[in-house]
Amino acid sequence: MSNPETPSTPADTRSRRFYHGTRADLKPGDLIQPGYAKKYPGNPTKSYRSREPLRVVSEYLDWQGHFPGVIQAMKDRIAGLEPIDD
């Protein structure tokens, strides 16, 4: 597999996928059901979606949040985009 620090390309995403943005008290073995928040229609960030539930296998404990400037840059990049209604 490629270096984990290198962004994935469509050719190698099947072996390594991370789902983020879910805040919940999940334990290994729990399932995350497909769906989305009604306040975020469409798919403005072009994120991956799942048709089937995802099984939680572990918790990543060493994650560090983005710096405020990085978060603002992300928001600026998608500001004004029309949602994809799929």
N, C-alpha and C positions, 0 to 999 in steps of 0.2 A: 504494500500500500504506500501511497505517497506520504510525504511529511505532513503530520497533523497540523502544522502551522500554515500550510499552503491551502488556500481556498479550494474547495472541491469544484470539479467541472461536471457537467451532466454525465460524462462517461463513467465517473467513479463514485456517484452518490449512493448507489444501492448498498454498498458495504458499510457506509458510515453516514448516519443521519442523526441530527439533533433536533429535537422539537423544543422550542423555548416559548416563554411568555405565559406559561401556565403557573398560576400560584394556587397551590392546593396542598393539603396535608396528604400526600401520596406515599404509599409504602410499596416495596417490591411485591409484584404480583397483582397490584391494582391495574385497572384498565382506564385509559383515557378515551372517552367516546368522541367520535367525529362531531363537529359542529363549529359554530363561531358565535361571537357576541353580536347581537342585533345592531349595536351602535357602530360596528365596523362592517358595513355592507361591501360586497365585492372582495377583491383581493389586492389592495393598493400596494402592498409590499411584495407581491408575487411570491408569497411563501408557499411551501409545500403543504398539501392537504392530504388527508387520509380518508378513505371510504370505510375502513375497518377500524375497530378499536386498537389502540397501542398499549402494549403491556409494559408497565414500569419494571425495570430490571435493577436499577440502582439510583443513587442520588449523587450528583456532582457537587462536592463540598467546597472546592477551591476556586469557584468562579468569582471573579471580581467585576463589578459593574463598570459600565462605560463612563468616561469622564463627561461632565455636563456639555462641553463643547462638541463632543462626538455625537451625543444624543441630539443636540440642536441641529447639527449637520444632517443627521438622518431624517429628522422631521422636515427640514427645509427641502431636502431632495424629493420627498413625496408630496409636499404641499401643492395643492392645485391639481393633482392627478385625478382623473376620473376613475372610480372603482370599476373593476372588471366584474360584470354580472354573469357569473357562470353558474 
